[in-house]
Amino acid sequence: MAIIPLSKDTDIIQGGSTPISIPSTTQPDPEFGFRSVDVITTPDSGIVVTGPQGPEGPPGEDGPRGRGIEIVERTSGDGSAGTVDTYTMYYSQEAYGIDGGAVSLDTTNFNNNLDNTITDTQKLADAVDELTTGGGGDATLDSDLTPTVTLGGVSPSDTFTTGTDWEVIVRKMLEQYVQPKMNSITLSSTPSASIFEVGQSVNINSVTISTTNDSDGNPPQNMYVTGPGFNKSVTTGVNNADASTVVTKTTNTSESWTLTGEDKNAVSLPSRSTNKNWYFRHFVGGNSTELTSGSSDAAVQTVIDALQITSLRSGRSASITTGSWSNTAGNYTYITYAAKFGDLSNILQNGALPVLGAFTKLGDFNFTNAQGHIESYRVYKSNSDAAFADGTSLTIS
């Protein structure tokens, strides 16, 4: 007789038409694995045999256990988007039982980088890959860090405190450090001009420092100004000079105030300077007094004081345009300047005609300027009166 399982709870027993009696203790053939009989029918005879559910038999022996996964290793690829990676799984040599369901994973030492349950190999591979590519661990500093080398924007002057994100450090390493700038130094004085006549006294009041911070937001460090009234440390903004600082020059010269400073790494920054200049006065004009080489200093002083064109200059050179005084009968044209600048080498009329020969050097005379300073002045006089038409250009050198 064959037993054919039809469903979970119904079985057909095919055979003869004779009624079949099945004891209540009868169990189905274990070969088929179906449950104990509740109802058995024989379609050819219509005989129905019923019986109570029998007790469940003892469980069978466990089947052989499989080997566990020891390592999942990525053997090719780099994890980039759109690429294919190859993973190799290494099994244990011994067999370990797995009781079905999820693979439990102790994540105590994974710092919460893995879920506590991984349900398939791909998830396990992803988790291992995350660990082997640096995803595990805390991405912040465990203790303070002071660099010993300069790398990119990082220098030994930096200190990264505990808890600093590594991304901050890496970005700083990859970013180019931009030094701060000392933009300018501006000197305030009384009088406020930049050029003064030799002998004039100038009160030094303050300097104003303009700066730009570096790429880390730091201003220039160790700024220092040298020059009268200073020789001391300064900061961005207005810095007062020492009290009662007065500068007076008795020769054609200049005075400088220089700003120096460093960046946060003690690297010197380009210096900045400002100057005040003291020049001798240069005179050109016409006068009816006919001076000679034997004229007195007083006579020469009177003529020079009356000359029409005057300017502060660092040498003997000048370019002027004559007025009516150069074309007036009885007026001689005079050129005079500090003797230390030497003899004239040329005079060009209207930029083309050399006319130095139209003048005579009378010599050097003591001249007292408006500041009370006495200086030796060299005097040239035209050989004739009314020597030049009004509006004539004279280039003196």
DAGIKA-V92978 format. One record per pair of residues at least 6 apart in sequence whose C-alpha atoms are under 7 Angstrom apart, sorted by the first residue. I is the first residue (numbers start at 1). GAP is how many residues later the second one is. Records with the same first field share a line. If there is no record, write none. Layout:
I: GAP ; GAP
This chain:
1: 13 ; 14
2: 11 ; 12
3: 9 ; 10
4: 7 ; 8 ; 9
5: 6 ; 7
8: 26
9: 29
10: 28 ; 29 ; 30
11: 28 ; 29
12: 28 ; 29 ; 30
13: 27 ; 28 ; 29
14: 28
17: 27 ; 28
19: 28
20: 29
21: 28
22: 27
24: 27 ; 28 ; 30
25: 29
27: 9
28: 6 ; 7 ; 8 ; 9
36: 17 ; 18
37: 16
38: 12 ; 13 ; 14 ; 15
39: 10 ; 11
40: 8 ; 9 ; 10
41: 6 ; 7 ; 8
42: 6
65: 30 ; 31 ; 32
66: 29 ; 30 ; 31
67: 24 ; 25 ; 26 ; 27 ; 28 ; 29
68: 23 ; 24 ; 27 ; 28
69: 20 ; 21 ; 22 ; 23
70: 20 ; 21 ; 22
71: 18 ; 19
72: 15 ; 16 ; 17 ; 18 ; 53 ; 56
73: 14 ; 15 ; 16
74: 12 ; 13 ; 14 ; 55
75: 11 ; 12 ; 13
76: 9 ; 10
77: 7 ; 8 ; 9
78: 7
79: 6
102: 15 ; 16 ; 17
103: 14 ; 15 ; 16
104: 12 ; 13 ; 14
105: 11 ; 12
106: 10
107: 7 ; 9
110: 26
111: 26
113: 23
114: 13
118: 6
130: 6
139: 26 ; 27
140: 23 ; 24 ; 25 ; 26
141: 21 ; 22 ; 23 ; 24 ; 25
142: 20 ; 21
143: 18 ; 19
144: 16 ; 17 ; 18
145: 14 ; 15 ; 16
146: 10 ; 12 ; 13 ; 14
147: 8 ; 9 ; 11
148: 8
149: 6 ; 7
150: 6
151: 22
152: 20 ; 21 ; 22 ; 23 ; 24 ; 25
153: 19 ; 20 ; 21 ; 22 ; 23 ; 24
154: 18 ; 19
157: 108
177: 38
178: 36 ; 37
179: 35 ; 36 ; 84
180: 32 ; 33 ; 34 ; 39 ; 40 ; 83
181: 30 ; 31 ; 32 ; 39
182: 28 ; 29 ; 30 ; 38
183: 27 ; 28 ; 29
184: 25 ; 26 ; 88
185: 22 ; 23 ; 24 ; 25 ; 74 ; 87 ; 88 ; 89
186: 21 ; 22 ; 23 ; 88
187: 19 ; 20 ; 21 ; 87
188: 16 ; 17 ; 18 ; 19
189: 13 ; 14 ; 15 ; 16
190: 12 ; 13 ; 14
191: 11
194: 82 ; 83
195: 81 ; 82 ; 83
196: 81 ; 82 ; 83
197: 81 ; 82 ; 83 ; 84 ; 115
198: 51 ; 52 ; 53 ; 54 ; 80 ; 81 ; 82
199: 49 ; 50 ; 51 ; 172 ; 173 ; 174
200: 48 ; 49 ; 171
201: 45 ; 46 ; 47
202: 44 ; 45 ; 46
203: 42 ; 43 ; 44
204: 25 ; 37 ; 41 ; 42
205: 35 ; 36
206: 32 ; 33 ; 34 ; 35
207: 31 ; 32 ; 33
208: 29 ; 30 ; 31
209: 26 ; 27 ; 28 ; 29
210: 26 ; 27
211: 25
212: 7
213: 6 ; 7
220: 41 ; 42 ; 43
221: 40 ; 41 ; 42 ; 43
222: 11 ; 39 ; 40
223: 10 ; 11 ; 12 ; 36 ; 37 ; 38
224: 8 ; 9 ; 10 ; 35 ; 36 ; 37
225: 6 ; 7 ; 8 ; 9 ; 32 ; 33 ; 34 ; 35
226: 6 ; 31 ; 32 ; 33
227: 29 ; 30 ; 31
228: 17
229: 12 ; 13 ; 16
230: 11 ; 12
249: 29
252: 26 ; 27 ; 28 ; 62
253: 24 ; 25 ; 26
254: 21 ; 22 ; 23 ; 24
255: 20 ; 21 ; 22
256: 17 ; 18 ; 19 ; 20
257: 16 ; 17 ; 18
258: 13 ; 14 ; 15 ; 16
259: 12 ; 13 ; 14
260: 9 ; 11 ; 12
261: 7 ; 8
262: 6 ; 7
263: 6
279: 33 ; 34 ; 35
280: 32 ; 33 ; 34 ; 58
281: 29 ; 30 ; 31 ; 32 ; 56
282: 28 ; 29 ; 30 ; 31 ; 54 ; 55
283: 24 ; 26 ; 27 ; 28 ; 52 ; 53 ; 54
284: 23 ; 24 ; 25 ; 26 ; 50 ; 51 ; 52
285: 22 ; 23 ; 24 ; 48 ; 49 ; 50
286: 21 ; 39 ; 40 ; 45 ; 46 ; 47 ; 48
287: 16 ; 20 ; 44 ; 45 ; 46
288: 42 ; 43 ; 44
292: 70
293: 69 ; 70
297: 68 ; 69 ; 70
301: 66
315: 26
316: 21 ; 25 ; 81
317: 79 ; 80
318: 77 ; 78 ; 79
319: 75 ; 76 ; 77
320: 73 ; 74 ; 75
321: 70 ; 71 ; 72 ; 73
322: 68 ; 69 ; 70 ; 71
323: 67 ; 68
324: 66
325: 6
326: 6 ; 7 ; 60 ; 61 ; 62 ; 63 ; 64
327: 59 ; 60 ; 61 ; 62 ; 63
328: 58
329: 56 ; 57
330: 55 ; 56
331: 54 ; 55
332: 49 ; 50 ; 52 ; 53 ; 54
333: 48 ; 49
334: 46 ; 47 ; 48
335: 44 ; 45 ; 46
336: 41 ; 42 ; 43 ; 44
337: 40 ; 41
338: 37 ; 38 ; 39 ; 40
339: 25 ; 37 ; 38 ; 39
344: 53
345: 52
346: 8 ; 10 ; 50 ; 51
347: 7 ; 8 ; 9 ; 47 ; 48 ; 49 ; 50
348: 6 ; 7 ; 46 ; 47 ; 48
349: 6 ; 43 ; 44 ; 45 ; 46
350: 42 ; 43 ; 44
351: 44
358: 24 ; 25
359: 21 ; 22 ; 23 ; 24
360: 20 ; 21 ; 22 ; 23
361: 18 ; 19 ; 20
362: 17 ; 18
363: 15 ; 16
364: 12 ; 13 ; 14 ; 15
365: 11 ; 12 ; 13
366: 8 ; 9 ; 10 ; 11
367: 7 ; 8 ; 9 ; 10
368: 6 ; 7
